[in-house]
Amino acid sequence: MNEFDSGSASGTGAGGPREPGAGGRWEAGTTGVLLLPSGRTVRGRGLRRPLPPGPSPSYAVHLLGQRPPGVPWESRWLRWPDFWLPSNRAEAREVFTDAWERAAGERVEFACGGGRGRTGTALACLAVLDGVPADRAVEFVRRNYDAHAVETPWQKRYVRQFSG
């Protein structure tokens, strides 16, 4: 384990009732949760899969090419076509920074269709904001969230060029 290891993101979610919009943070070690070096937790997931058991997000960022359906918690849509990059990179930086700040005390979720490419790329950018060097952020997310995260060469390059 090195200075940027935060443990596995695998595991089972806590059962129990959902609490739309409720505060609190994700429990490290639950399904899809990435523990950042600062101790912040962020969940990534694929929208084509069922919502994991446990509490609902208090804030979600949907990374999709088309407007997502509504959800019963606060959410934001960042236009991002599948296998590509955010349509508006300045907006993406604002969204990532806001989500990183909110993750200090809220259950923040990033989600795309499959939960790997766009979601992994966004999580790697959050890792950079959290202090992981940009040239190691993809490796960090692959080790601690999903081994197949950040799917394309241009997504990897986007993370390497992202600065905290």
Rosetta blueprint (number, residue, H / E / L):
1 M L
2 N L
3 E L
4 F L
5 D L
6 S L
7 G L
8 S L
9 A L
10 S L
11 G L
12 T L
13 G L
14 A L
15 G L
16 G L
17 P L
18 R L
19 E L
20 P L
21 G L
22 A L
23 G L
24 G L
25 R L
26 W L
27 E L
28 A L
29 G L
30 T L
31 T L
32 G L
33 V E
34 L E
35 L E
36 L L
37 P L
38 S L
39 G L
40 R L
41 T E
42 V E
43 R E
44 G E
45 R E
46 G E
47 L L
48 R L
49 R L
50 P L
51 L L
52 P L
53 P L
54 G L
55 P L
56 S L
57 P L
58 S L
59 Y E
60 A E
61 V E
62 H E
63 L E
64 L E
65 G L
66 Q L
67 R L
68 P L
69 P L
70 G L
71 V L
72 P L
73 W L
74 E E
75 S E
76 R E
77 W E
78 L E
79 R E
80 W L
81 P L
82 D L
83 F L
84 W L
85 L L
86 P L
87 S L
88 N L
89 R H
90 A H
91 E H
92 A H
93 R H
94 E H
95 V H
96 F H
97 T H
98 D H
99 A H
100 W H
101 E H
102 R H
103 A L
104 A L
105 G L
106 E L
107 R L
108 V E
109 E E
110 F E
111 A E
112 C E
113 G L
114 G L
115 G L
116 R L
117 G H
118 R H
119 T H
120 G H
121 T H
122 A H
123 L H
124 A H
125 C H
126 L H
127 A H
128 V H
129 L H
130 D L
131 G L
132 V L
133 P L
134 A H
135 D H
136 R H
137 A H
138 V H
139 E H
140 F H
141 V H
142 R H
143 R H
144 N H
145 Y L
146 D L
147 A L
148 H L
149 A L
150 V L
151 E L
152 T L
153 P H
154 W H
155 Q H
156 K H
157 R H
158 Y H
159 V H
160 R H
161 Q H
162 F L
163 S L
164 G L
